[in-house]
Each structure stands twice: as structure tokens, then as C-alpha cells.
Amino acid sequence: MKSMLGKLAAALKEQIAGCNDLAALEIFAVERLGRKSEFNNLLKGLGALPAEERAVVGSMANRLKQEVQAAFDAKKSELESASAGALAEQERIDVTVPGTRPQKGHLHLTTQAIQEVTDIFRRIGFTRVRHPEVEWDWYAFESLNMPPDHPARDEWETFFVDAPVSVKNGKMVLTPHTSSGQVREMQKKHLPIRMINIGKCYRRQIDVSHVPMFHQFEGLLIDKNVSVTHLKGVLDYFAKTFFGPDRVTRLRPFHFRFTEPSFEVDISCGICLGTGKLDGGAKCRLCKEGWLELGGAGMVHPNVLKAGKIDPEVYGGFAFGWGVERTMAMKSGVRIDDIRVLYKSDFRFLQQF
Ligand code: FA5
């Protein structure tokens, strides 16, 4: 019995020593040291020995059992720490390696232009305001001297909104121009007025210089003794500050129902530099003739002042409304020959600005 126990204990210790992974050690523990193992069966057999022999063999068996258990525990902790070390090595983070920078976005080119326009006008006392994009017919047309069924309305190619019609204000429309903010501003009854209203406008148009959703900035100045020279001065100040001193503007007589006299303001094209032709002699795709129309302007019509409850005998003023996208396309260095590209969400284009 003694020699059987001794041999088995020695064999177990040898097997434990030769074990080199934790899972195998666990299986070994169940099969070779567990309740149904040969070792345990031998220990159980001690009870059948005569009393004097049982005491001697029993104490030897206890010692061997502790030795096997100690060998097992030592091996287990050795394998556990080896596997923890391997995991640590596998998951080690080298804090000295330079990190990957998160992608950084930037403001859309249109937003950048809006901020620049706002800033240029703020310097000469104009306050940025906002008025509704979904507007009543009365503010978009009627208050601007365009009665219902007047042919001048046709030019705006308006999107009408399928909403209940107001008895006082008519239908709802996606505002086709920021001029609808003129009478809204007058209704605030804060005179004199120096507003710059920048917002989205909608028209049923699309080609290289038209998009269905675009932005306009609308300047409105109402005060006493305002003349067309003030208008020209403000437009020139803007054109020189925004485009640079080498670009030129021109005023062309025009007709708007809400200004009298009225003008269209053109700027020399930034793509062909006012020539209408490209280097190879081809026609400039954007302007075709050297000039690009940026917007309209004029002296506020007395009927518009009356709609805003301002006495045209005392007050007068000027207004102008320009397209943000076109203005930006004409900026030196930007060189966009098709404004539709602004809203195609193509990163290759947007990331350049
Ligand atoms: C107007 O919208 C007038 N309300 C401007 C005005 C304001 C005149 C105050 C007098 C006094 P017009 O339809 O020409 O005018 O548009 C003005 C500018 O908006 C255009 O010159 C152009 O720069 C821009 N624009 C018009 N339609 C589009 C479009 N579909 N896409 C991009 N820009 C456009």
C-alpha cells in the first residue's frame, strides 16, 4: 500500500510538472485527483487496513496528498501568471505612438460666405436679422407692390405650400426672395432701419447659375434724406471689401415693382476676368459675356413704405438683394463655374475650402 501510494504520488507530481496549459491542468485535476480518481480510491481504501497500519499509512497518505496538492497549486499559479503576462503583452498599448487624429470638419463654403457678408455689413452698422422661409403671399408679393395676378409675380417661379389660405395674408409660399423681410422689418417700428437679412430662398430653377434652394442677403436702409449715392457707396464698399480692389461693379437700369429707380448690379467675372473668354478662346461657361449678375437694388418704392406704415413723405431708403452662392462663386480664388456643385455633398470639392 505504502509503495503504491508513493509511486502514484510521484507519477502525479511528474505529470503536473509536465503540464503546460491551464485547460489541460483542469482536466488533469478532475480525472487524476477528483473523487473518482485512482488516487482517491486508494485513499478511501485506507479504512480497510488494520488499526496500527492505518495510522502509519494514513499519515504518509496525508503528506503525499498535501505534496500533490501543493505541486498542483504551484503549477496552476505558474500557468495563470504566464497566461496573464501573455495577455498583457498582446494588449499592450504603446502610449508613445502618435495617435490617429479624429477627422475634423469645417463650415460649408456657403456658411463661411454668410459669416463674411454679415461681418462686412456689421462694420458699417447693419444688423443681421432673419425672417421666415415659409412666408405669406402678402409679405412675399403684395406688400412689395405686386397685387394678386400681377404679371411681375411670374418671374419668381414660386413653390406654393399646400396649407390653409389666410383671408388677410393669402397663400403660403416658400419665400422666393429675402425681400419678403422688408415689410416685416418695418413692422417692428424701429426707425431708422439698417438690416441685413440673410436666408434661404426657393425657386423652380436649376442650371449652372441657378439652384432651387439658394441664399440671398438683403440690405435695407430706411432713414431721412437717403439718396441713390448712399446705395452706390454701400454697394461699392461691399464689392471692394469682399472681392478685392481689382474687381469692378456696374449698375444696369432695371425694373422691380418694389424699388424706384431699380438696378441690377453686375460684377466682372472672376473666371474669365471680365473678358467672356477663357485662355483657349472658348466662351466662359459661367458668365458668357464677362459680367455676372449678382442681384438687384434700388430705392424703396413709396407703396412698400406705406405697406410698412412708414410715411414716404418723411422717410426713404434703399434696398438690395444678392445671391450668396453667386457672390461667392465670383470671389477671387474660388473659381466655381457651376454653383450646383455646392450642394452635391462631394467631399473632394468641399474639402478644398
Ligand atoms: C430679387 O430676388 C430681388 N428681391 C432683389 C432685390 C432686392 C431687388 C431689393 C431690389 C431691391 P432677383 O430675382 O434678380 O431679384 O434675384 C437676386 C439674386 O439672387 C440674383 O441676381 C442671383 O444672384 C440670386 N438668385 C436668384 N435666383 C437664384 C437661383 N435659383 N439660384 C441661385 N441664385 C439665385
Boltz pocket constraint, residues with backbone or C-beta under 6 A from the ligand:
constraints:
  - pocket:
      binder: B
      contacts: [[A, 155], [A, 176], [A, 177], [A, 178], [A, 179], [A, 203], [A, 205], [A, 206], [A, 209], [A, 210], [A, 211], [A, 212], [A, 213], [A, 214], [A, 215], [A, 216], [A, 218], [A, 219], [A, 256], [A, 259], [A, 263], [A, 293], [A, 294], [A, 295], [A, 296], [A, 297], [A, 298], [A, 319], [A, 320], [A, 321], [A, 322], [A, 323], [A, 324], [A, 325], [A, 326], [A, 327]]
      max_distance: 6.0
